Structure formats: structure tokens, C-alpha cells
Amino acid sequence: MNKDTFTIGFMLFALFFGAGNLIYPPTLGIDAGTAYWTAIIGFIITGVGLPILAVTAISFVKNDARELSDHVHPLFGLIFTSIIYLAIAPFFGIPRAATVAYEMSIEPFTNESSPIPLFIFTVIFFVLVFLFSINPSKMVDQIGQYLTPILLIAIIGLSVGSFLTLDTALTTPTEKYQNGPFFTGFMEGYLTMDAIAALAFGILVVNAFKERGITTRNALVKSTLKAGAIAGISLIVVYSSLGWIGSKMAINGEFTNGGEILSRAASIIFGNFGTLLLGCIVILACFTTSIGLVVASGEFFSKTTKIPYKWVILTVTILSFLIANQGLNTIINYSVPVLVFIYPITIVLILLTFLDRLFGGAKAVYRGAVLLTAVFSLYDGLTAFGFKLQAMTKYIEVLPFFSLGLGWVVPAIVGGLIGLFVDKWRS
């Protein structure tokens, strides 16, 4: 592997490693207890494996993530891909990153409940995000060569300190990890929803390799896999370390989220310096992810609307700033139902991309699988939004894996098989 592959791989790691990825593993660790290693393996499979598969899937296409959904229909491709970019960029993803960065790095040092500190922080945060996003080609070097090493050094410092300082015994797993900790961890990794972001980040990786003279499809796929391996190994090491910190914190009180666990651990390990160190980690993690999302959404909407790239990213940045100032709880409340709806469809499109040759790329297979997936994921999204759909629930809850939030899996398979039958019948 050459220097460019490592640079792009580290960039991809930094883009994936946002606020949510920082706080999920400690929660898993404290809940899993003695079943930690079994649970974290399940988490890694979906929290790392699926996003890397998604990035690799993008290397099969010529332009961007829209080509994956164009297999269903060009109009569907335009609408669905636009929804994905709007969800992970200005509406939810970027504002969430900014507010988490504020709450875990600045808020601990302020006693004010007014919105002014958040406003000042987000002004500075988004001005810097915009400046770093203006030149996408430089972004790879800025993140891969400079920001990522700083982020990794900070995380390593926290992790090493934890291994030397936190020597308590692991506790008994909580109820949800007592039976089938592997599958519970598997579902927790699925909930990171990085597979959606991977559709946006994938094209950044492919374009970065193209700018370095790699243009053939096979070479792009191989290079993307290598960069993905670097990002994946880095994520595995970091997730395992952060989860281990959580597993050692059970006797230190009760916590409502992973952020509180890490904040308390950092304070125990390094005192006030630990709080500052964690703040640096969170800001860097959220900052790099925000840059990647601004660049990816800017390039997509600029290409789609023909509006100059700089005006698009300015609009994305301003929208993100305005929504970030609504507060983290508001952002989460509105984002979860949307993500619950689009995530299963995204997974199905990714998997069909790898299975494409088995059914000859038949559009009927894509349409059947996506249609039935969309019906059931729409039900899940509406339910998450608070709608009572009792008339449908009694029929849908009999589906396999419904209790796990995977009621769409069997319909997706059935829809794909129906599509295959229709395609063969037409032939």
C-alpha cells in the first residue's frame, strides 16, 4: 500500500468516526459486562463491516450513490438519493454533530442554560467547516494527513490511560445482553446508521483515487477495499478500546448515555485534563464528519441542480447552523423516524449491488425488493414518529424478526423473488 492509500483510508476513518460512533461503544461495554467481547464482535460486524461494504459498492458505479437506486427507476433514484443527502447533511447529520460537540466539549465548562454559548460555538464551528469544505481535493490531505493523526493520538491517550487506571472487574450483563449478547451487539452496530453515510463518503473515496490517476473499475475497487481495510481496522481498534472503557465503569455510578460514561472515565483517568482531552476528541470527530458530509452533499446537489458548488455548500452550512441551534433533543426526535424509514432501503440496495450478477441486474428484482421493504420500513418510521397504526400492527407483528426491528427482511426477500419470477416470465 502506498502513501495515498493510507491517507485516504485515514480520511475515511475520520469521516465515519462521528459523535454517535464515539458514544455507542461505551454504552455497549457498560451494559454487556462479562459478555463484552461477544457483544463487541457483533457490533463490529454491522458497525464496521456494513459501512465498508457500502463504500465498496459505490466503487462499482461511475458517478455517485444515485446510480444504485437508479436500478429501481431514475425518478426513484433522484428522490431517494436526495432524501439521503438531506437527512445525513443539513437536516440531521451535521446539526447533530455540532450540538453533540458543544454538549460534550464546551457545556461541561459553562454553567449557563441560555442558548448564547451554543450560538457562539456553532458560528465558529460552521465557519471553519465551510472553509475546510471549499476545496474538496485538499480535504483529503487536510483530514487524512493532519486531523486524523491528532484524533487518533487523543483517543490512544485516553485508551492507554484507561488500561492503566481502570482495573475493576467486569459486572454481570444487563438483561438485554444476558441472552444472545452477540446478536444484541449486532443490532447496536446496525443502529449507528453509518451505512447511509457510507453512500455519501464512498464517492469521496472514489474521486480521491481518480484524482491520483486510478481510473479503471478493477483498480478502483481494489484501492477502495484497501482504504476501507485501513479505516475498518482503525475503527475496530477504537470501538474495542472505547467499549472496554465502558465495561470498566459500571461501579462508578449510573449513566444515561455513552457521553456521560466517557466524561466520567476521562475525569477519573486524567482529572480536568481528561475532560479537556475528551472535548478535543469529540470536537475533532464531529468536525471531520461534518466536513465530509458538507463536501459530499455539496458535490451531489451541485451536479444535480447545476448550481455552483460553493453556493451549495454555503446553503448546506447555513441550514445546518440554523437547525443545530434548535438543540440536540429536537434534532434526534425528528431524525429517528426518517432514518428508520430509509435505512432498510439503503441496506437492500447495497446488498443487491453485490448480488447483481446473480440475477443479471434485472430491474424487476430491485423494484420488488425495494417496494416491499419500503412498505414495511414506512410503517416502522411512522410508528417511531408516534402514529398509532394498530390495524396494521396485528398483521405485521407476526413477521419474523419484527420484535428486533427487522420485520422488513422477509418482505425484502419475497419482493426480490417475485421480481425474479416476473423477469423470467417476461423473458
Salt bridges, closest charged atoms under 4 A:
ASP4 OD1 - ARG212 NE 3.38
ASP64 OD2 - LYS303 NZ 3.69
ASP70 OD1 - ARG66 NE 3.73
ASP141 OD1 - ARG212 NH2 3.41
GLU188 OE2 - LYS176 NZ 3.51
